[in-house]
Amino acid sequence: MIQTAPRSRNLVHWLDPQLQQQAQLRTRQARGLANLLATLNLPAFTLHSVLDRVCDSCRLYRDTAGTRRRCCEKLRVLMEMFWFGDWTALLQTMLGRRLAVPP
């Protein structure tokens, strides 16, 4: 029986089994990365939700700063530029109740 080429864009994969294996490997790696990112997103979402409900300072800062993305960006910048002894000092600085001291 004569095997005919499939009528698809993957003609190269049909002709070269090694290319087909590489494409399958990339697909598996992409699925693994997607699973990893989804797994990391769950604890982050949980942490934000808990902080919004439990911590009054976090909720107040979030309401004044706007979106979560903006809050996280400001938090990242503050933590890169200044050293804080504890989370309370960081939150007080974020709320403007205390000045940050450079290291």
C-alpha positions in Angstrom: 0.0 0.0 0.0 1.3 3.4 -1.0 1.2 6.1 1.7 0.2 9.5 0.6 1.1 12.8 2.2 -1.6 14.4 4.4 -3.3 17.5 3.0 -2.2 19.8 5.8 0.4 22.4 6.5 2.5 19.9 8.3 3.9 18.2 5.2 7.4 18.7 6.5 6.6 16.8 9.7 5.2 14.0 7.6 8.4 13.8 5.6 10.8 14.1 8.6 10.0 12.1 11.7 12.6 14.0 13.7 10.8 17.3 13.1 7.6 15.6 14.1 9.2 14.5 17.4 10.6 18.0 18.0 7.1 19.5 17.5 5.6 17.0 19.9 8.2 17.9 22.5 7.6 21.6 22.1 3.9 20.9 22.6 4.5 19.0 25.8 6.8 21.7 27.1 4.2 24.4 26.4 1.6 22.3 28.3 4.0 21.9 31.2 4.7 25.7 31.3 0.9 26.4 31.2 0.3 24.0 34.1 3.2 25.6 36.1 1.8 29.1 35.6 -1.7 28.1 36.5 -0.4 26.4 39.6 1.5 29.5 40.7 -1.5 31.7 40.0 -3.7 29.9 42.5 -1.7 30.8 45.6 -1.2 34.4 44.4 -5.0 34.8 43.9 -5.6 33.2 47.3 -3.1 35.5 49.1 -4.6 38.6 47.5 -8.1 37.5 48.5 -7.1 36.8 52.1 -5.2 40.1 52.4 -8.2 42.0 51.1 -10.4 40.4 53.7 -8.1 40.3 56.7 -5.7 43.2 56.6 -7.3 46.6 56.8 -4.0 48.4 55.8 -3.8 46.2 52.6 -7.4 46.9 51.7 -7.0 50.7 52.3 -3.8 50.8 50.2 -5.4 48.8 47.4 -8.4 51.1 47.4 -6.2 54.2 47.1 -3.6 52.8 44.7 -6.1 51.4 42.1 -5.5 48.2 40.3 -3.7 45.1 41.6 -1.1 45.5 38.9 -0.3 49.1 40.0 -0.2 48.0 43.7 2.2 45.2 42.9 4.4 47.5 40.8 4.6 50.0 43.6 5.4 47.3 46.1 8.2 45.9 43.9 9.7 49.4 43.5 9.6 50.1 47.2 11.1 46.7 48.1 13.9 47.2 45.6 14.9 50.7 46.8 14.3 50.5 50.5 14.9 48.1 53.4 12.0 47.5 55.8 12.3 45.8 59.1 8.8 44.3 59.0 5.6 44.3 56.9 4.0 46.9 59.1 6.7 49.4 58.2 6.3 48.6 54.5 2.5 49.1 54.7 2.8 52.3 56.7 5.2 53.7 54.0 2.8 52.6 51.2 0.0 54.4 52.9 2.1 57.6 53.3 2.0 57.4 57.1 5.8 56.9 57.4 8.8 57.9 55.4 11.0 55.2 53.9 14.7 55.3 54.9 17.3 54.2 52.3 19.6 51.4 53.3 
